[in-house]
Amino acid sequence: MRIGDRIYELVLYNRSIKQIATYFLKCPLLIGNPLYRFSYASLVTKKMRKFESVPFRVIIENTNACNADCTFCPHKMMSRKTGIMDMDLTRRIIDECKDLGIDYVAIYGFGEPLLDPHFFERVEYAKWKGISRVITNTNAMYLNNEKTRKILESGIDEVYISFDAATEETYKKIRPGLSFRTVEQNVLNLVKEKKQRSSDKPEIILSFVESSVNKQEAKRFIQKWTNMADNISISIIHNWTGDIESNNKDNIGSRRDACRLLWTDMVISWNSEVPLCCNDYENRIILGNIKHQSIKEIWGGKELRKIRGSHIQGNFKEVSLCANCGYNYHHKSPWWVFK
């Protein structure tokens, strides 16, 4: 593993180190230091040039239907039509990713990926085409014995499981409509079956989005799953471009960077539209349509170039979706941490 990847995993999956890093990334003495600012600007410029014409990752929204009603998610507010991506379209996207040298594909979007009857077919096709890093993110409610077997046989590289609680009581507050016991057992079965097969894949990452509701359970969650999951990701709740209330005080004293998602992540919705980013759950800003355009055409298109320019100039309010977004604050999503 490269040194950069080790640092990435250390910061991403260690809550204490993440908290220390967050503290320093908000510190005026650091972010105002000329040497730091020069080094950071050089890194950002390098990454921008690298991904200006081809994204680092393509996120394929296989479906935006969801079985959950999570309190920190605006899914219940979504008005766009729900559906499942056509399999031929998925193949075309993956073919193009392979041709362009994009070796990182995520198969999930603003929904629960396991609701898609073609989910495993999509994963298997991506791996058959030679995409080296294929991931998904599930709430694991439907991760029964059959799907566990298929997950392990599909070749998928990473499975993120959104859990967000150490106790049933807290889980019910955060994820009403889902069963804590069912999800817990499904995760345990996946871990057990993976060990029995002596398989390296998939890497199982348990995700815990920290909020005022569950913050007191973060340490207990880590202790509970440390020896079972491959990694545990503790992240801070964000505001979905201002549509969901979050801890805005957390951003006081921090600066905003040009959002790296505009250079790294292309999202393709189930209906072939390409929205601005993964936080654009309503598809308010459409960059293009993959049915009629190529990845390179959309990624190098006029609309995205204009928005990138606004970000580089620090004029975030020029972009309606970005004006109140809490994602691109320096301490939350710095360009330093990049796998």
PyMOL commands that set and color helices and strands:
alter all, ss='L'
color gray80, all
select helices_A, chain A and resi 3-13+15-26+28-31+34-50+75-77+87-100+113-115+119-128+145-154+168-174+180-196+215-225+240-242+248-251+261-264+295-299+302-312+316-318
alter helices_A, ss='H'
color red, helices_A
select strands_A, chain A and resi 57-60+104-107+133-138+158-162+203-210+231-236+265-268+273-275+286-289
alter strands_A, ss='S'
color yellow, strands_A
deselect
rebuild
show_as cartoon
